Amino acid sequence: MRMLHTMIRVGDLDKSVDFYTNVLGMKLLRRKDYPEGKFTLAFVGYGDEADHTVIELTHNWDTPKYDLGNGFGHLAVAVSDAYKACEDVKKRGGKVTREAGPMKHGTTVIAFVEDPDGYKIEFIQRS
């Protein structure tokens, strides 16, 4: 068994795809409209779905915004240099909500960025 994907609902699919591809450097793997259901699914990730866990962006055509609630925490991405990753996000117009630095009560270097819908993405520095 392995994880296939995590699904998140987004209000503006084009804006979300732009963030995950142009700001975080993922690839748009596939996208399909479902007119009868009035929704579109777009899958983004760092590699092919056969070998990598990806993110499913679900856009319900009649819902422009979602309440994120308080149960969901964040997605996590391994980066080689969290400081540089934050600078790259800012250069590409993304929002850094916690600058890179050691985690509280630990030594692992982490940072947080936010996508257009307010979902948090944690960068975890790995050598």
C-alpha positions as CSV (number, residue, x, y, z in Angstrom):
1,M,0.0,0.0,0.0
2,R,1.0,3.6,-0.5
3,M,-0.6,7.1,-0.4
4,L,-1.9,8.2,-3.8
5,H,-3.0,11.7,-3.2
6,T,-4.5,14.3,-0.9
7,M,-7.6,16.2,-2.1
8,I,-8.2,19.8,-1.3
9,R,-11.1,22.0,-2.5
10,V,-10.1,25.3,-4.2
11,G,-12.1,28.3,-5.1
12,D,-10.2,29.4,-8.2
13,L,-8.6,26.5,-10.0
14,D,-6.5,28.5,-12.4
15,K,-5.0,30.5,-9.6
16,S,-4.3,27.3,-7.6
17,V,-2.7,25.5,-10.5
18,D,-0.5,28.6,-11.1
19,F,0.6,28.6,-7.5
20,Y,1.4,24.9,-7.3
21,T,3.2,24.8,-10.7
22,N,4.9,28.3,-10.9
23,V,5.5,29.1,-7.3
24,L,6.1,25.6,-5.8
25,G,7.5,24.1,-9.0
26,M,5.1,21.1,-9.3
27,K,3.8,19.8,-12.6
28,L,0.2,19.8,-13.8
29,L,-0.2,16.0,-14.3
30,R,-3.8,15.9,-15.5
31,R,-6.9,18.0,-15.5
32,K,-10.5,16.9,-16.3
33,D,-13.8,18.7,-16.3
34,Y,-17.0,16.8,-15.2
35,P,-19.8,19.0,-16.7
36,E,-22.6,16.8,-15.3
37,G,-21.2,17.2,-11.8
38,K,-20.2,20.8,-12.3
39,F,-16.6,20.2,-11.1
40,T,-13.1,20.0,-12.3
41,L,-10.2,17.9,-11.0
42,A,-6.6,18.8,-11.5
43,F,-3.7,16.7,-10.2
44,V,-0.3,18.4,-9.4
45,G,2.9,16.9,-8.1
46,Y,6.7,16.6,-8.3
47,G,6.6,13.4,-10.3
48,D,4.3,10.9,-12.0
49,E,1.4,9.5,-10.0
50,A,2.7,6.0,-10.5
51,D,5.6,6.8,-8.2
52,H,4.7,9.9,-6.2
53,T,2.0,11.1,-3.9
54,V,0.3,14.0,-5.5
55,I,-2.3,16.7,-4.7
56,E,-5.8,16.6,-6.2
57,L,-7.2,20.1,-6.6
58,T,-11.0,19.9,-6.7
59,H,-12.9,22.9,-8.1
60,N,-16.7,22.8,-7.6
61,W,-17.9,25.3,-10.2
62,D,-20.5,26.9,-8.0
63,T,-18.3,27.4,-4.9
64,P,-15.9,30.4,-5.1
65,K,-14.5,30.0,-1.5
66,Y,-14.3,27.4,1.3
67,D,-14.1,27.7,5.1
68,L,-10.9,25.7,5.9
69,G,-12.1,24.8,9.4
70,N,-9.8,23.9,12.2
71,G,-9.1,20.2,11.6
72,F,-6.8,20.3,8.6
73,G,-3.2,21.2,9.4
74,H,-0.9,21.4,6.4
75,L,0.8,19.6,3.5
76,A,4.6,19.0,3.8
77,V,7.3,19.2,1.1
78,A,10.9,18.2,1.5
79,V,13.4,20.9,0.4
80,S,17.2,20.9,0.3
81,D,17.4,24.6,1.6
82,A,14.3,26.0,3.3
83,Y,15.8,29.6,3.4
84,K,16.3,29.5,-0.4
85,A,12.9,27.9,-0.9
86,C,11.2,30.8,0.9
87,E,13.1,33.4,-1.1
88,D,12.1,31.6,-4.3
89,V,8.4,31.6,-3.2
90,K,8.5,35.3,-2.5
91,K,10.2,36.1,-5.9
92,R,7.4,34.2,-7.6
93,G,4.7,36.1,-5.8
94,G,3.9,33.6,-3.1
95,K,3.2,34.2,0.6
96,V,5.6,33.0,3.3
97,T,3.8,32.8,6.6
98,R,6.7,31.5,8.7
99,E,10.2,32.2,7.6
100,A,12.8,29.4,7.6
101,G,14.4,28.5,10.9
102,P,14.7,25.8,13.5
103,M,11.4,24.4,14.7
104,K,10.3,25.2,18.2
105,H,11.8,22.7,20.7
106,G,13.9,21.1,17.9
107,T,16.6,21.6,15.4
108,T,14.9,20.7,12.1
109,V,14.7,23.7,9.8
110,I,11.1,24.4,8.6
111,A,9.1,27.2,7.0
112,F,5.5,27.7,6.0
113,V,3.9,29.1,2.9
114,E,0.3,29.6,2.0
115,D,-1.6,28.9,-1.2
116,P,-4.3,31.1,-2.7
117,D,-7.0,29.4,-0.7
118,G,-5.2,29.7,2.6
119,Y,-3.9,26.1,2.8
120,K,-0.5,25.9,4.6
121,I,2.4,24.1,3.0
122,E,5.4,23.3,5.3
123,F,8.9,23.2,3.9
124,I,11.1,20.7,5.8
125,Q,14.8,21.0,5.1
126,R,16.4,17.7,4.3
127,S,20.0,17.2,3.2
